[in-house]
Amino acid sequence: MTTVVGPRFQSGRALFLAAALLGLLACARAEEPPAAPANGSQPVPLGPTTPPPPSAPMPPRRSAWVIFGTDTVVAEVARTTEEKERGLMFRDELPDGTGMLFLFGEEEIQSLWMQNVRFPLDVAFLDASMRVVDIQQMEAETTNIHSSARRAMFCLEVPAGWLAAHGVAVGNVAQIVLGPL
C-alpha cells in the first residue's frame, strides 16, 4: 500500500492519511525494525505529493529519497535509538547525493553533534510537514551541540555545501519516500 502524508490532504482521504502518519510515527519510535511485509514493501511517500504508481521504483531497504524539487538525496534512515546515536560516526566519507535521515517520533527541538564524524556536514531540520525550519553547518570531530531553531521531526545530514549548492533553504518543503524499513 502506498500512503501519502503531508500538509495537503485530498478530501475523503484525510482520516486515512492521518491514521497512516500515526502508524509511521509508531514505527519510527520502535527500538527494533519491524519485519518486512510478506507481500513485498511499497514506498511510503511523505510530503505534498500524489501517490506513485504501484510499479514505481522505491528506495533500497532502510533508505529514503529526500526530494527537494528536482534534487534527490539517497539517505540512510536512522530511526532506532542506536541508529540515531551512531549516525555517521567512524566513516571516512559521505558521497555527494547521499546522507542520513533521522526520524523522530515527535516534533520537538532536536540536537546533534559531530563527535567521531570525520567530515563536515550540513543538517536540515524539517518539521512534521517536511518544511525546512533550520539549516546548520557542522564541523568534523567536534562536540558542539547543534540544536534546531524550531521544533523538528526529521533531520537530514548531507555533505557540507550540498544544501546551498542545490538551493535548499529554510521554508522549502521536501518530499520523503521511505523504502522498506
Beta strands, then each sheet from edge to edge (+ up, - down):
strand 1: 44-46
strand 2: 63-68
strand 3: 71-78
strand 4: 98-108
strand 5: 111-112
strand 6: 121-126
strand 7: 132-138
strand 8: 146-147
strand 9: 152-159
strand 10: 175-178
sheet 1: 1+ 10- 2+ 3- 4- 9+ 6- 7+
sheet 2: 5+ 8-
end
